[in-house]
Amino acid sequence: MTTHTMPSYTSLVLTPGQVDLAMLRRIHADGVRLSLDPSVQRGMIQSQAAVQHIVDNDEVVYGINTGFGKLASTRIPGHQLAELQRNLVLSHSVGTGEALAAPVVRLVLATKAVSLARGHSGVRPALVDALLALFNAGMMPSIPAKGSVGASGDLAPLAHMACVLIGEGQATTAEGEVVSGAEAMRRIGLEPFVLGPKEGLALLNGTQVSTALALSGLFGAEDVFAAALMSGALSLEAIQGSIKPFDERIHIARGQPGQIAVAGAVRTLLEGSEIVPSHADCGRVQDPYSIRCVPQVMGACLDNLTHAARVLRIEANAASDNPLVFTDTGEVISGGNFHAEPVAFAADIIALAVSEIGAIAERRIALLLDTGLSGLPPFLVRDGGLNSGFMIAQVTAAALASENKSLAHPASVDSLPTSANQEDHVSMATFAARRLGDMVNNTAVVVGIEAMAAAQGIELKRKLKSSPLVEAEFATIRQKVAFLERDRYLAPDIEAMRQWALRAELPAALLNILPSHS
């Protein structure tokens, strides 16, 4: 008889306004079950009651008993309000492309629940409970990746999420089975919802998809950032580079916080190295910038990631639908919190950092392969000519670094009017965030190739040991890829090193400077 071990889950309580990056990273990674802080129930109930009061008194309020967008002046009679909300969800379910990955959908469900639980959206608590029930069952609504311009919120993708709640659309189970929305609701023990006034609009308005994609990109960027600091330290040891440019006094004199943190992390990585003091009097004055300016370049990347992380943490806790209900006065006020410009800028900033992390790592690969600069055998192989070594692996790195430069073009500077010019300036935040996945994977390959090449360089002239932290990582790399004695099929090695660069299991000296770990 085969026994199956049930996965272990940690319970996380979501308190709107207090969900931090570490919690969001755990949600992204899975292994958690979510619940709402009971204290938020009262605010949601009062908000929903305020909406019902408007309906009962036959007041005309946008989003409750009117059409939407350019049709906002069209009054909808009370007996058609449920149909209005259902039609809104169905008519906006026009996404296309591949479905968003489960880690992103987990963030979408969690942040939408947090947003609605702020008590400004006028929805029933039961609707928020249903989102968390889907999450906790591993039942992920099928959300096409393309079709949002990031204002009025992520309408099309969030409509596909909402479809499941009304028994339409599709969802994917934790086991990978695709089921109908109605079946998904049945499996979590709920009947499909008949949406009340404003509930469909509250589900569709909001920045949760672009924010989830940007958070996913941020977490990946942090992983490749930390891996690149490790691969850079390996490269420094392989070429016997100077540690002097990492002297704390240099970086304090400039004052940039990321630069100071990066220099400190690299010093910690190399503490106890036998290689560093062995060439103290070698006469080399200056290393190439890709080694010498690691604190300056990677420090600037870290500062950008830290800023983007702050913006995204705020947005993950935000009430971003429209209109918003304020129960202290009973007012329902239309505004523009659905406009995802903060997310678009944050995603563009992350893109710049990811591109530069890969660009400087690719230059270190080229340095390692250039015997005139590195002092290592050409292309890091002993019998050059017969063997090409890492020659073409660097070409792959160059191709991906170049691709990232194109992808890093800011998406936020573009806008295309929609809804008959009612929505005449949009953020393009969803694409800005979605392209980060490709960029992170590209950079992970580049950084992985660098780490593999640097390990090769260290071993080619192995006489002394590096620091304990670097040696431990060297051993991890060697568990994944063997020394390149002669040419072999390298694609599996490169894939193994891509995964190494994304694994987020590096020394605390690296992880502690990252926004979602600190």
C-alpha positions as CSV (number, residue, x, y, z in Angstrom):
1,M,0.0,0.0,0.0
2,T,1.4,3.4,-1.0
3,T,1.2,6.1,1.6
4,H,1.2,9.8,0.7
5,T,2.6,12.5,3.0
6,M,0.4,15.5,3.2
7,P,2.1,18.8,2.6
8,S,2.7,20.9,5.7
9,Y,1.1,24.4,5.6
10,T,1.7,27.5,7.7
11,S,-1.3,29.7,8.6
12,L,-1.0,33.4,7.8
13,V,-3.5,35.9,9.0
14,L,-4.0,38.8,6.6
15,T,-4.6,42.2,8.2
16,P,-5.2,44.9,5.5
17,G,-2.5,47.5,5.7
18,Q,-0.1,45.3,7.5
19,V,0.7,42.6,4.9
20,D,4.5,42.8,4.5
21,L,6.9,41.6,1.8
22,A,8.0,38.6,3.7
23,M,4.4,37.4,3.9
24,L,3.9,38.1,0.2
25,R,7.0,36.1,-0.7
26,R,5.6,33.2,1.3
27,I,2.3,33.4,-0.5
28,H,4.1,33.5,-3.8
29,A,6.1,30.4,-2.8
30,D,3.1,28.4,-1.6
31,G,3.0,26.4,1.6
32,V,0.6,28.7,3.5
33,R,-3.1,28.9,4.3
34,L,-4.7,32.3,4.6
35,S,-7.4,33.8,6.9
36,L,-8.5,37.3,7.5
37,D,-8.1,39.2,10.8
38,P,-11.6,39.0,12.3
39,S,-11.5,42.7,13.1
40,V,-12.0,43.6,9.5
41,Q,-15.4,42.0,9.3
42,R,-17.2,45.0,10.8
43,G,-15.8,47.4,8.2
44,M,-16.9,45.2,5.3
45,I,-20.4,44.8,6.7
46,Q,-20.8,48.5,7.2
47,S,-19.5,49.2,3.7
48,Q,-21.9,46.7,2.1
49,A,-24.8,48.2,4.2
50,A,-24.0,51.7,2.9
51,V,-24.3,50.4,-0.7
52,Q,-27.6,48.7,0.1
53,H,-28.9,51.9,1.6
54,I,-28.2,53.7,-1.7
55,V,-30.1,51.0,-3.6
56,D,-33.0,51.0,-1.1
57,N,-33.3,54.8,-1.3
58,D,-33.1,54.8,-5.1
59,E,-30.2,57.1,-5.2
60,V,-28.2,57.3,-8.4
61,V,-24.5,56.4,-7.8
62,Y,-21.9,55.4,-10.3
63,G,-21.0,51.7,-10.2
64,I,-24.0,50.8,-8.1
65,N,-27.0,51.5,-10.3
66,T,-25.4,53.0,-13.5
67,G,-23.5,51.7,-16.5
68,F,-19.7,51.8,-16.6
69,G,-17.0,53.8,-18.2
70,K,-18.6,55.9,-21.1
71,L,-22.0,54.5,-20.1
72,A,-21.8,55.9,-16.6
73,S,-24.8,58.2,-17.2
74,T,-27.1,55.3,-18.0
75,R,-29.4,54.6,-15.1
76,I,-30.1,50.9,-14.4
77,P,-33.4,49.9,-12.7
78,G,-33.3,48.0,-9.4
79,H,-34.6,44.7,-10.8
80,Q,-31.7,44.6,-13.3
81,L,-28.8,45.3,-10.8
82,A,-27.8,41.6,-10.4
83,E,-27.9,41.2,-14.2
84,L,-25.8,44.3,-14.5
85,Q,-23.0,42.9,-12.3
86,R,-23.1,39.5,-14.0
87,N,-22.9,41.1,-17.4
88,L,-20.0,43.3,-16.3
89,V,-18.0,40.2,-15.4
90,L,-18.9,38.3,-18.5
91,S,-18.3,41.2,-20.9
92,H,-14.9,42.0,-19.4
93,S,-13.7,38.4,-19.6
94,V,-11.8,39.0,-22.8
95,G,-8.2,38.1,-21.8
96,T,-5.9,36.1,-24.1
97,G,-2.6,34.3,-24.0
98,E,-1.3,31.7,-21.6
99,A,-2.7,31.5,-18.1
100,L,-0.8,33.2,-15.3
101,A,1.3,30.9,-13.3
102,A,0.0,29.6,-10.0
103,P,2.4,31.7,-7.8
104,V,1.1,34.9,-9.5
105,V,-2.5,33.8,-9.1
106,R,-2.0,33.1,-5.4
107,L,-0.8,36.7,-5.0
108,V,-3.8,38.0,-7.1
109,L,-6.3,36.1,-4.8
110,A,-4.5,37.2,-1.6
111,T,-4.2,40.9,-2.6
112,K,-7.7,41.2,-3.9
113,A,-9.0,39.8,-0.6
114,V,-6.9,42.3,1.3
115,S,-8.1,45.2,-0.9
116,L,-11.8,44.3,-0.5
117,A,-11.3,43.7,3.2
118,R,-10.2,47.4,3.6
119,G,-13.9,48.1,3.9
120,H,-14.2,50.6,1.1
121,S,-15.5,48.3,-1.6
122,G,-19.1,47.6,-0.5
123,V,-18.9,43.8,-0.9
124,R,-20.2,41.0,1.3
125,P,-17.6,39.4,3.6
126,A,-18.7,36.1,2.0
127,L,-17.2,37.2,-1.3
128,V,-13.8,37.7,0.3
129,D,-14.1,34.4,2.2
130,A,-14.7,32.7,-1.2
131,L,-11.4,34.1,-2.6
132,L,-9.5,32.8,0.4
133,A,-11.4,29.4,0.1
134,L,-10.1,29.1,-3.5
135,F,-6.6,30.0,-2.4
136,N,-6.6,27.5,0.5
137,A,-7.9,24.7,-1.7
138,G,-5.2,25.4,-4.3
139,M,-8.0,26.1,-6.8
140,M,-6.5,28.7,-9.1
141,P,-8.8,30.6,-11.5
142,S,-7.5,30.5,-15.0
143,I,-6.4,34.1,-15.8
144,P,-5.1,34.8,-19.3
145,A,-1.9,36.8,-19.1
146,K,-2.7,39.4,-21.7
147,G,-5.5,42.0,-22.1
148,S,-5.0,44.7,-19.4
149,V,-3.7,48.2,-19.9
150,G,-3.5,48.9,-16.2
151,A,-6.5,51.3,-15.9
152,S,-9.3,51.1,-15.0
153,G,-7.4,48.5,-13.1
154,D,-6.7,45.0,-14.4
155,L,-10.2,44.6,-15.8
156,A,-9.9,41.7,-18.2
157,P,-7.7,39.4,-16.0
158,L,-9.7,40.2,-12.8
159,A,-12.9,39.4,-14.7
160,H,-11.6,35.9,-15.4
161,M,-10.9,35.6,-11.7
162,A,-14.4,36.8,-10.9
163,C,-15.9,34.4,-13.4
164,V,-15.1,31.4,-11.2
165,L,-17.1,33.0,-8.3
166,I,-20.2,33.2,-10.5
167,G,-19.7,29.7,-11.8
168,E,-18.3,30.6,-15.2
169,G,-14.8,30.4,-16.6
170,Q,-12.2,27.8,-15.6
171,A,-9.9,27.0,-12.7
172,T,-6.9,24.7,-12.2
173,T,-6.8,22.4,-9.2
174,A,-3.8,21.8,-7.1
175,E,-3.3,18.6,-9.0
176,G,-3.3,20.4,-12.3
177,E,-6.8,19.4,-13.5
178,V,-8.7,22.1,-15.4
179,V,-12.3,22.3,-14.3
180,S,-15.2,24.7,-14.9
181,G,-15.9,27.6,-12.6
182,A,-19.1,25.9,-11.4
183,E,-17.1,22.7,-10.6
184,A,-14.4,24.7,-8.8
185,M,-17.0,26.3,-6.6
186,R,-18.7,22.9,-5.9
187,R,-15.3,21.4,-4.9
188,I,-14.8,24.2,-2.3
189,G,-18.3,23.6,-1.0
190,L,-19.9,26.9,-2.3
191,E,-22.7,27.8,-4.6
192,P,-21.8,30.3,-7.4
193,F,-22.6,33.8,-6.3
194,V,-25.4,36.1,-7.6
195,L,-23.5,39.3,-7.3
196,G,-25.0,42.2,-5.4
197,P,-24.8,45.9,-6.3
198,K,-21.2,47.0,-6.9
199,E,-19.7,43.6,-6.2
200,G,-18.8,42.8,-9.8
201,L,-17.2,46.2,-10.3
202,A,-15.3,45.8,-7.0
203,L,-13.9,42.5,-8.1
204,L,-12.8,43.8,-11.6
205,N,-11.5,47.2,-10.6
206,G,-8.1,47.2,-9.0
207,T,-4.4,46.7,-9.6
208,Q,-4.0,43.2,-8.2
209,V,-2.8,41.4,-11.3
210,S,-0.2,44.0,-12.2
211,T,0.9,44.2,-8.6
212,A,1.1,40.4,-8.3
213,L,3.2,40.2,-11.5
214,A,5.4,43.0,-10.3
215,L,5.9,41.2,-6.9
216,S,6.7,38.0,-8.7
217,G,9.3,39.9,-10.7
218,L,10.7,41.6,-7.6
219,F,11.2,38.3,-5.8
220,G,12.9,36.8,-8.9
221,A,15.1,39.9,-9.2
222,E,16.1,39.6,-5.5
223,D,17.1,36.0,-6.1
224,V,19.3,36.7,-9.2
225,F,20.7,39.8,-7.4
226,A,21.9,37.7,-4.5
227,A,23.2,34.9,-6.8
228,A,25.1,37.6,-8.9
229,L,26.9,38.8,-5.8
230,M,28.0,35.3,-5.1
231,S,29.0,34.6,-8.8
232,G,30.8,38.0,-8.7
233,A,32.8,36.9,-5.6
234,L,33.6,33.6,-7.3
235,S,34.9,35.5,-10.4
236,L,37.0,37.9,-8.2
237,E,38.6,34.8,-6.7
238,A,39.1,33.1,-10.0
239,I,41.0,36.1,-11.5
240,Q,42.7,36.9,-8.2
241,G,41.1,40.3,-8.2
242,S,41.7,43.0,-5.6
243,I,39.6,43.3,-2.5
244,K,40.6,46.9,-1.9
245,P,37.8,48.5,-3.9
246,F,35.4,46.9,-1.4
247,D,37.0,48.8,1.5
248,E,34.2,50.3,3.7
249,R,35.7,53.7,3.7
250,I,35.3,54.2,0.0
251,H,31.6,53.6,0.1
252,I,30.9,55.6,3.3
253,A,32.6,58.5,1.6
254,R,30.0,58.3,-1.2
255,G,27.1,57.5,1.1
256,Q,24.8,55.5,-1.2
257,P,23.1,53.0,1.0
258,G,22.9,50.1,-1.5
259,Q,26.5,50.5,-2.4
260,I,27.6,50.4,1.3
261,A,25.4,47.3,1.8
262,V,26.8,45.5,-1.3
263,A,30.4,46.2,-0.4
264,G,29.8,44.9,3.1
265,A,28.1,41.7,1.8
266,V,31.1,41.0,-0.5
267,R,33.6,41.5,2.3
268,T,31.6,39.1,4.5
269,L,31.6,36.6,1.6
270,L,35.3,36.7,1.2
271,E,36.2,36.8,4.9
272,G,38.8,34.1,5.6
273,S,39.9,33.6,2.0
274,E,43.4,32.2,1.5
275,I,43.4,33.5,-2.1
276,V,42.9,37.2,-1.3
277,P,46.1,37.7,0.8
278,S,48.1,35.4,-1.5
279,H,48.3,38.1,-4.3
280,A,48.4,41.2,-2.1
281,D,51.7,42.3,-3.7
282,C,51.0,41.1,-7.3
283,G,51.4,44.6,-8.7
284,R,47.9,44.7,-10.2
285,V,46.6,48.3,-9.8
286,Q,43.0,48.1,-11.0
287,D,40.6,45.4,-12.1
288,P,38.1,46.0,-14.9
289,Y,34.9,47.8,-13.9
290,S,32.8,44.6,-13.9
291,I,34.9,43.5,-10.8
292,R,36.0,46.8,-9.3
293,C,32.6,48.5,-9.5
294,V,30.4,45.7,-8.2
295,P,29.4,47.8,-5.2
296,Q,28.5,50.9,-7.3
297,V,26.5,49.0,-10.0
298,M,24.9,46.4,-7.8
299,G,24.4,48.9,-5.0
300,A,22.4,51.1,-7.4
301,C,20.4,48.0,-8.4
302,L,19.7,47.3,-4.8
303,D,18.5,50.8,-4.1
304,N,16.1,50.5,-7.1
305,L,14.8,47.2,-5.9
306,T,14.3,48.6,-2.4
307,H,12.3,51.5,-3.7
308,A,10.2,49.3,-5.9
309,A,9.5,47.0,-3.0
310,R,8.2,49.8,-0.9
311,V,5.8,50.9,-3.6
312,L,4.6,47.3,-4.2
313,R,4.1,46.6,-0.5
314,I,1.9,49.7,-0.2
315,E,-0.1,48.7,-3.4
316,A,-0.6,45.1,-2.1
317,N,-2.4,46.6,0.9
318,A,-4.3,49.3,-1.1
319,A,-8.0,49.8,-1.8
320,S,-7.7,50.3,-5.5
321,D,-11.2,49.8,-6.9
322,N,-13.7,52.5,-7.8
323,P,-15.9,54.1,-6.5
324,L,-14.9,53.8,-2.8
325,V,-17.3,53.7,0.1
326,F,-16.6,55.8,3.2
327,T,-18.8,54.6,6.0
328,D,-18.1,57.5,8.4
329,T,-20.1,59.8,6.1
330,G,-21.9,57.3,4.0
331,E,-20.4,58.8,0.9
332,V,-19.5,56.8,-2.3
333,I,-16.8,58.8,-4.1
334,S,-15.4,58.1,-7.6
335,G,-11.7,58.6,-8.1
336,G,-8.9,56.8,-9.9
337,N,-7.1,54.4,-7.5
338,F,-7.4,51.8,-10.2
339,H,-4.7,53.7,-12.2
340,A,-1.6,51.5,-11.9
341,E,1.0,54.1,-12.6
342,P,2.9,53.5,-9.3
343,V,3.1,49.8,-10.2
344,A,4.2,50.6,-13.8
345,F,7.0,52.8,-12.6
346,A,8.0,50.2,-10.0
347,A,8.1,47.4,-12.6
348,D,10.1,49.6,-15.0
349,I,12.6,50.2,-12.2
350,I,12.9,46.5,-11.5
351,A,13.4,45.9,-15.2
352,L,16.4,48.3,-15.2
353,A,17.9,46.6,-12.2
354,V,17.4,43.1,-13.7
355,S,19.0,44.1,-17.0
356,E,22.0,45.6,-15.3
357,I,22.5,42.6,-13.0
358,G,22.8,40.5,-16.1
359,A,24.8,43.0,-18.1
360,I,27.6,43.3,-15.6
361,A,27.6,39.5,-15.0
362,E,28.0,38.9,-18.7
363,R,31.0,41.2,-18.8
364,R,32.6,39.2,-16.0
365,I,32.1,36.0,-18.1
366,A,33.9,37.7,-20.9
367,L,36.7,38.7,-18.5
368,L,37.1,35.1,-17.3
369,L,37.4,33.8,-20.8
370,D,40.0,36.4,-21.9
371,T,43.3,35.0,-21.0
372,G,45.0,38.4,-21.3
373,L,42.9,39.8,-18.6
374,S,42.1,36.8,-16.4
375,G,45.4,34.9,-16.5
376,L,43.4,31.8,-17.0
377,P,43.6,29.4,-20.0
378,P,41.7,30.7,-23.0
379,F,37.9,29.9,-22.7
380,L,38.6,28.2,-19.4
381,V,39.6,24.8,-20.9
382,R,43.1,23.2,-20.8
383,D,43.3,21.8,-24.3
384,G,42.0,24.8,-26.2
385,G,41.6,24.4,-30.0
386,L,40.5,20.9,-29.7
387,N,38.0,22.1,-27.1
388,S,36.0,25.3,-27.2
389,G,35.3,25.4,-23.5
390,F,33.0,28.2,-22.4
391,M,33.3,30.1,-25.7
392,I,29.7,29.7,-26.8
393,A,28.2,29.7,-23.3
394,Q,29.4,33.3,-23.2
395,V,27.6,33.9,-26.6
396,T,24.4,32.7,-25.0
397,A,24.9,35.0,-22.1
398,A,25.5,37.9,-24.5
399,A,22.3,37.1,-26.4
400,L,20.2,37.1,-23.3
401,A,21.8,40.3,-21.9
402,S,21.1,42.0,-25.1
403,E,17.5,40.8,-25.2
404,N,17.1,42.2,-21.7
405,K,18.2,45.6,-22.8
406,S,15.3,45.7,-25.3
407,L,12.9,44.4,-22.7
408,A,14.0,47.0,-20.2
409,H,12.5,49.9,-22.3
410,P,10.0,51.6,-20.0
411,A,6.5,50.4,-20.5
412,S,5.1,53.2,-18.4
413,V,5.9,55.9,-21.0
414,D,3.3,54.4,-23.4
415,S,-0.5,54.9,-23.3
416,L,-3.3,54.1,-25.7
417,P,-6.8,55.6,-24.9
418,T,-9.7,53.2,-24.4
419,S,-13.5,53.3,-23.7
420,A,-14.3,55.9,-26.3
421,N,-11.6,58.2,-24.7
422,Q,-13.2,58.2,-21.3
423,E,-10.1,56.3,-20.2
424,D,-7.7,58.4,-22.1
425,H,-4.4,57.8,-20.2
426,V,-3.5,54.3,-19.0
427,S,-0.5,52.9,-17.2
428,M,0.5,49.7,-19.2
429,A,1.5,48.4,-15.8
430,T,0.5,44.8,-16.5
431,F,2.8,44.4,-19.4
432,A,5.5,46.3,-17.5
433,A,5.3,43.7,-14.7
434,R,4.6,40.7,-16.9
435,R,7.8,41.1,-18.9
436,L,9.9,40.8,-15.7
437,G,9.4,37.0,-15.7
438,D,11.3,36.7,-19.0
439,M,13.9,39.1,-17.9
440,V,14.6,37.4,-14.6
441,N,14.9,34.0,-16.3
442,N,17.4,35.5,-18.8
443,T,19.5,37.0,-16.1
444,A,19.4,33.8,-14.1
445,V,20.9,32.0,-17.1
446,V,23.6,34.7,-17.4
447,V,24.4,34.6,-13.7
448,G,24.4,30.8,-13.7
449,I,26.9,30.7,-16.5
450,E,29.1,33.1,-14.7
451,A,29.1,31.0,-11.5
452,M,29.9,27.9,-13.5
453,A,32.7,29.6,-15.4
454,A,34.1,31.2,-12.2
455,A,34.1,27.8,-10.5
456,Q,36.0,26.4,-13.5
457,G,38.5,29.2,-13.2
458,I,39.1,28.7,-9.5
459,E,39.6,25.0,-10.1
460,L,42.0,25.5,-13.1
461,K,44.6,27.0,-10.8
462,R,43.5,25.5,-7.5
463,K,46.3,25.9,-4.9
464,L,44.5,27.7,-2.1
465,K,41.0,27.8,-0.7
466,S,38.7,30.7,-0.8
467,S,36.6,31.7,2.2
468,P,34.3,29.2,4.0
469,L,31.2,30.9,2.5
470,V,32.6,30.8,-1.1
471,E,33.9,27.3,-0.7
472,A,30.5,26.1,0.4
473,E,28.9,27.6,-2.6
474,F,31.6,26.2,-4.8
475,A,30.8,22.7,-3.4
476,T,27.1,23.3,-4.2
477,I,27.9,24.2,-7.8
478,R,30.0,21.1,-8.1
479,Q,27.1,19.0,-7.0
480,K,25.2,20.4,-10.0
481,V,27.9,20.6,-12.7
482,A,31.2,18.9,-13.0
483,F,34.5,20.4,-14.0
484,L,34.8,20.8,-17.7
485,E,37.8,18.7,-18.7
486,R,36.8,18.5,-22.3
487,D,33.8,19.7,-24.4
488,R,30.5,18.1,-23.5
489,Y,26.8,18.7,-23.9
490,L,26.4,21.9,-21.8
491,A,22.7,22.7,-22.1
492,P,21.7,20.6,-19.0
493,D,24.5,22.3,-17.0
494,I,23.3,25.7,-17.9
495,E,19.7,24.8,-16.9
496,A,21.0,23.5,-13.6
497,M,22.8,26.7,-13.0
498,R,19.7,28.8,-14.0
499,Q,17.9,27.0,-11.2
500,W,20.8,27.6,-8.9
501,A,20.5,31.4,-9.5
502,L,16.8,31.4,-8.6
503,R,16.9,29.2,-5.6
504,A,17.2,31.9,-2.9
505,E,19.2,29.7,-0.6
506,L,22.4,31.8,-0.2
507,P,24.3,33.0,2.8
508,A,22.5,35.4,5.2
509,A,25.1,38.1,4.3
510,L,23.4,38.3,0.9
511,L,19.8,37.7,1.8
512,N,19.6,40.1,4.7
513,I,20.2,43.1,2.4
514,L,17.2,42.2,0.3
515,P,13.8,44.0,0.8
516,S,11.7,40.8,1.3
517,H,14.2,39.2,3.6
518,S,15.3,42.1,5.8
